[in-house]
């Protein structure tokens, strides 16, 4: 069957950025990883196809060749339906179009380094990152917290120590490539014979052959584990933001460092507080008499109660600011502010005496200058609705 377009394989559009390609690969690699789909043979083929597409599109030079020439630019065995025309494409000569241009034009700086990824397979490499999502309460996110979490990752096999070989055995140097991971080949082309290098088929670029694989990891050097980790969540992190725990991801290759652990947080809503950036907002219910007389009140903040003095006759809806009483900046100095909006709580379930006293108080305010807003409100309406308010 003809190969699928690599962009189609990774479910992205042509012209996707490096980060978009990487993100798509991670999602699909997780979805089809053989360790997570042991009973699904089709998943293994999908995983192989995804890896092949990513190997090309993640390499800027290979990607450029693929974008210009398609599969013929990166795969020497690919023929694009030209059979029977007398010339089946450059593949009829048993060569890779990408190799031709690489060897001819490498001196001009246009190509070169085609097999860089193959040549680096035999050296220490950093492991892939792991991404997980955890839940935090509003206060945990605002003030920071310690968490014990679990994450599924590949760890260096403890039985073989990451060698991939059974106890008492060791990996042998590949005789085809002499441990380099690549072999030199010559190709007959319309321009003459061209020499190039390719990943060694026998050792798959590793440079060594494992004749007696470890019974625990099967020669893969790593095993899948659910690791339990104690982490520190930074103060000030917000919903859907992420932070990184260095070197707690998948195990590295050939002694390379572990990848990182990327943690995305989902923050629960709070019953009283809300936030916008690093500022905190709160509605504070006060009694009618507190607003009338003013004075010292107790105000809640995310770090505890504070005292604040309000003016006599403070109106409902008034908002005041408490500087530096908001959320701390993530991994930095400084704080947001707290904004407190005053509301009035109307008393309920009054007895007869209380109602009488309140009515007497209300009557004493008639024809006075105590309700300036109400008086101004109706005076403004008289001009437009004079028939109703005269």
Secondary structure, DSSP 8 states (H G I E B T S, - for coil): -----HHHHTT--TT--HHHHHHHHHHHHHHH-GGG-TT-HHHHHHHHHHHHHHHHHTSHHHHHHHHHHGGGGT-TT---S-TTSS---GGGGT--HHHHHHHHHGGGTSS--TTHHHHTTTS-B----EEEEEEE-HHHHHH-EEEEEEEEEEEE-TTTTTS-B-TT---EE-TTTTTSSEEEEEEEETTEEEEEEEE-TTTTTSSEE-SSB-TTTTTSSEEEEEEEEEEEE-TT--TT-EEEETT-SS--BTT-----EEEEEEE---SS-EEETTEEEEEEEEEHHHHHH-EEEEEEETTEEEEEEE-TT--TT-EEEETT-S-B-TTSS-B--EEEEEEEE---S--HHHHHHHHHHHHHTTTSSS-HHHHHHHHHHHHHSHHHH-
